Amino acid sequence: MLTHPTYSRLVTLGLTGMAKAFDEQQRQPDIAALGFDERFALLVDREATERENKRLVNRLPLALARGDGQHARLLKMFARVDLLILDDWGLAPMLADQRRDLFEIMEDRHERGSIIVTSQLPVENWHEIIGDPTIADAVLDRLVHNAHRLALKGESLRKAAAKRQKLDGDAAN
């Protein structure tokens, strides 16, 4: 079986949860008792769990900061930096606290500091991600009307790298 290339490809595709589960399955002698559907379901479940855990871990600092009084200092820090970068913005709908924080940050930085936002989501869909139309209007009013927008076209770098790696892997065989 080609376990190493499969594991590497899962990691390259950003499916680290599946890669870990695949590796664990390879080490279990009784795994052959499960059918393909069951084994695949375990891989998919592990990927979903890993992604949810990552989201929770990413949210944990903003929640802890609220609880121990650091939240206000954290927002002030975002207001003072010369350049704030929001990378991969809009991957998931915002919670109420996140909406209010985003608005406060935009309000504090308005015409005082630069912001770079990278997103695969068109600006037209940002209202939907922000969730509250009033807050969305206020955020976009402060952000979009003074912005320089660059729309990039073509494949993502990750996808192109995966294709190159596949071609390189095929040439080695």
C-alpha positions, -999 to +999 in steps of 0.1 A: +000+000+000+012+036-007+008+049+028+035+076+027+024+094-004-012+093+009-002+107+042+019+134+026-009+144+002-034+147+030-010+171+048-004+191+016-041+195+011-044+208+046-063+177+059-041+172+089-069+156+109-074+130+082-037+125+080-034+118+117-064+094+116-050+077+086-016+072+103-034+058+134-054+035+113-023+021+097-010+012+132-041-007+143-040-044+135-078-049+137-087-020+114-092-044+085-124-056+102-140-023+093-153-017+058-141+012+036-172+033+044-166+030+082-129+037+079-135+067+056-162+080+080-136+078+108-112+099+088-138+125+080-150+127+116-114+132+127-109+161+103-141+178+114-131+174+150-096+188+144-111+218+126-136+225+153-109+222+180-087+246+160-116+271+159-122+268+196-085+273+204-083+304+182-113+319+200-100+310+235-075+339+239-103+367+229-127+348+256-100+346+283-091+382+277-128+392+284-128+372+316-096+385+331-099+422+321-073+421+293-100+426+266-100+464+267-061+464+265-062+441+236-086+463+217-065+494+225-034+475+211-053+468+178-061+505+176-025+516+181-006+494+156+005+510+124-009+482+102-036+457+111-039+426+089-070+406+089-060+375+069-086+350+055-114+372+068-149+359+066-144+322+067-172+318+092-202+338+104-194+361+133-208+358+168-223+388+185-192+395+206-170+393+175-192+417+156-190+443+184-152+439+187-148+443+149-169+474+150-149+488+179-116+481+162-128+497+130-141+527+149-109+532+168-087+528+137-109+549+113-086+574+095-059+567+120-043+534+109-040+511+079-058+478+076-052+451+051-080+426+047-075+394+027-106+374+019-119+349-005-154+363+001-166+392-021-173+424-002-209+421-013-212+390+010-196+406+041-230+417+055-240+381+056-208+371+075-210+400+099-246+390+107-261+422+121-270+447+093-265+478+114-230+468+125-222+455+090-231+489+075-210+507+101-180+485+096-181+486+059-187+524+059-154+528+078-135+502+058-146+500+022-151+537+012-115+546+018-100+513+005-079+503-024-092+470-036-072+444-055-091+415-069-068+386-076-076+360-102-063+325-109-056+295-088-046+297-051-010+292-044-019+261-023-037+245-052-009+252-076+017+239-051-004+207-047-004+202-085+033+208-087+039+183-059+017+157-076+036+162-109+069+159-090+057+128-072+046+112-105+079+119-121+097+101-092+077+069-097 
